[in-house]
Amino acid sequence: MDNIIQFPKMLLTGEPQSPEDIAEKLDAYKQDYSDQLAEILWQNLLGELDRSGCDLNTDIEKHFPAMVLVLESIRSLHLLASGIEHPLQKFAIENISYEEWDPSQQTLLDFDPEE
């Protein structure tokens, strides 16, 4: 009997998980990971813009909406690649066409500068 290792008894604190519970936890993990990754990439992007001469801090109220849009775009793209919906995905599908996109265009969307 001296060659038998006694392992601690583990108490199960929860019931076995259903496939739906596991899928829900996996989606939550993917969303949390996307939040963290988007934040890191966004901070790096803002740092690169700063190094290239963009002063985004002087008039933060002017730049903040576009800055947050970039953050949400990064998050949306990562979630899309992970099979999770994000509100910007619908907007992108409705307003941006791969077939019609021309990299030489200055803007992707038509907008009225007066608005």
C-alpha positions as CSV (number, residue, x, y, z in Angstrom):
1,M,0.0,0.0,0.0
2,D,3.0,2.4,0.4
3,N,3.3,2.7,-3.4
4,I,-0.2,4.2,-3.9
5,I,-0.4,7.9,-4.2
6,Q,-3.5,9.4,-2.5
7,F,-5.0,12.2,-4.6
8,P,-7.2,14.8,-2.9
9,K,-10.9,14.3,-3.3
10,M,-12.3,17.0,-5.5
11,L,-15.8,18.3,-4.8
12,L,-17.9,19.1,-7.8
13,T,-19.5,22.5,-7.1
14,G,-21.8,22.6,-10.1
15,E,-23.9,20.3,-12.2
16,P,-22.6,19.0,-15.5
17,Q,-22.9,21.7,-18.2
18,S,-25.2,21.4,-21.2
19,P,-23.8,22.1,-24.7
20,E,-25.8,25.3,-24.7
21,D,-24.1,26.4,-21.4
22,I,-20.7,25.6,-22.8
23,A,-21.5,27.5,-26.1
24,E,-22.7,30.5,-24.1
25,K,-19.5,30.5,-22.0
26,L,-17.4,30.2,-25.1
27,D,-19.1,33.1,-26.7
28,A,-18.6,35.2,-23.6
29,Y,-14.9,34.3,-23.6
30,K,-14.6,35.3,-27.3
31,Q,-16.4,38.6,-26.6
32,D,-14.1,39.3,-23.6
33,Y,-11.0,38.4,-25.7
34,S,-12.2,40.6,-28.5
35,D,-12.7,43.5,-26.1
36,Q,-9.1,43.1,-24.8
37,L,-7.6,42.6,-28.3
38,A,-9.5,45.6,-29.8
39,E,-8.4,47.8,-26.9
40,I,-4.7,46.8,-27.4
41,L,-4.8,47.3,-31.2
42,W,-6.7,50.6,-30.8
43,Q,-4.2,52.0,-28.3
44,N,-1.3,51.0,-30.6
45,L,-3.1,52.6,-33.6
46,L,-3.7,55.9,-31.6
47,G,0.0,55.8,-30.6
48,E,1.1,55.4,-34.2
49,L,-1.2,58.3,-35.3
50,D,0.3,60.4,-32.5
51,R,3.8,59.5,-33.7
52,S,2.8,60.5,-37.3
53,G,1.9,64.0,-36.1
54,C,-1.9,63.6,-35.4
55,D,-2.8,65.7,-32.3
56,L,-5.9,63.9,-31.2
57,N,-5.8,65.3,-27.6
58,T,-6.1,69.0,-28.2
59,D,-9.7,68.8,-29.3
60,I,-10.7,65.5,-27.9
61,E,-14.5,66.2,-28.3
62,K,-13.9,66.6,-32.1
63,H,-11.9,63.4,-32.5
64,F,-13.5,61.1,-29.9
65,P,-16.5,59.9,-32.0
66,A,-14.1,58.8,-34.8
67,M,-11.7,57.3,-32.3
68,V,-14.5,55.2,-30.7
69,L,-15.7,54.2,-34.2
70,V,-12.3,52.8,-35.0
71,L,-12.3,50.8,-31.7
72,E,-15.7,49.4,-32.4
73,S,-14.7,48.6,-36.0
74,I,-11.8,46.5,-34.7
75,R,-14.0,44.8,-32.2
76,S,-16.6,44.1,-34.8
77,L,-14.1,42.6,-37.3
78,H,-12.6,40.3,-34.7
79,L,-16.1,39.2,-33.5
80,L,-17.1,38.6,-37.1
81,A,-14.1,36.4,-37.6
82,S,-15.1,34.5,-34.5
83,G,-18.7,34.0,-35.7
84,I,-20.3,36.5,-33.2
85,E,-22.6,39.3,-34.2
86,H,-21.8,43.0,-33.6
87,P,-24.1,46.0,-34.6
88,L,-21.5,47.5,-36.9
89,Q,-21.5,44.3,-39.1
90,K,-25.1,45.1,-40.2
91,F,-24.1,48.7,-41.0
92,A,-21.0,47.5,-43.0
93,I,-23.1,45.0,-45.0
94,E,-25.7,47.6,-45.8
95,N,-23.2,50.4,-46.8
96,I,-20.0,48.9,-48.1
97,S,-19.7,46.6,-51.1
98,Y,-16.6,44.5,-51.8
99,E,-17.3,44.5,-55.5
100,E,-17.8,48.3,-55.7
101,W,-14.8,49.2,-53.4
102,D,-12.1,51.0,-55.2
103,P,-8.9,51.5,-53.1
104,S,-8.2,54.7,-55.1
105,Q,-11.4,56.3,-53.8
106,Q,-10.9,58.9,-51.1
107,T,-14.0,57.8,-49.1
108,L,-16.0,54.7,-48.9
109,L,-19.3,56.3,-48.0
110,D,-21.0,59.2,-49.7
111,F,-21.9,61.9,-47.2
112,D,-22.9,65.5,-47.2
113,P,-20.2,67.7,-45.7
114,E,-23.0,70.1,-44.6
115,E,-24.4,67.5,-42.2
